[in-house]
Amino acid sequence: MEKVFEELQAEIKNIFSSKPIQIFISNNNIELSAIAEYAKVMEPLSKDNTIILF
């Protein structure tokens, strides 16, 4: 399961770090962030079961 999150984190980082996205967010004063829930069973999102992806 960790490999999936590592791949997802790398993919999101590549997208958010791309030049067109960086120009767009700079020109529009936007701050981007992403989180993912990390749990083997469905449970409410909390600090303990989230991963900051970007």
C-alpha positions in Angstrom: 0.0 0.0 0.0 2.9 2.4 0.8 4.2 2.0 -2.8 0.8 3.3 -4.2 1.0 6.4 -2.0 4.7 7.0 -2.9 3.8 6.8 -6.6 0.8 9.1 -6.1 2.9 11.6 -4.2 5.5 11.7 -6.9 2.8 12.1 -9.6 1.1 14.9 -7.8 4.4 16.6 -7.1 5.3 16.4 -10.8 2.0 17.9 -11.8 2.0 20.7 -9.2 5.7 21.5 -10.0 5.2 21.7 -13.8 6.0 25.1 -15.3 2.4 25.8 -16.7 0.8 25.0 -13.3 3.4 27.2 -11.5 2.8 30.1 -13.8 -1.0 29.7 -13.4 -0.9 29.6 -9.6 1.5 32.5 -9.5 -0.5 34.7 -11.8 -3.7 33.9 -9.9 -2.4 34.0 -6.3 -3.4 30.3 -5.7 -1.9 28.0 -3.1 -2.1 24.3 -3.9 -2.0 21.4 -1.5 -3.1 17.8 -1.5 -3.7 15.2 1.2 -4.7 11.5 1.0 -6.4 9.3 3.6 -4.2 6.4 4.6 -6.2 3.6 6.2 -6.9 0.0 5.5 -10.6 0.5 6.4 -12.8 3.5 5.9 -12.7 5.8 8.8 -13.1 9.6 9.3 -10.2 11.7 8.0 -7.9 12.8 10.8 -4.4 14.0 11.4 -3.4 10.4 12.3 -4.5 8.9 9.0 -3.5 11.5 6.4 -0.5 12.0 4.2 0.5 15.4 2.9 1.2 14.7 -0.8 2.2 18.3 -1.7 
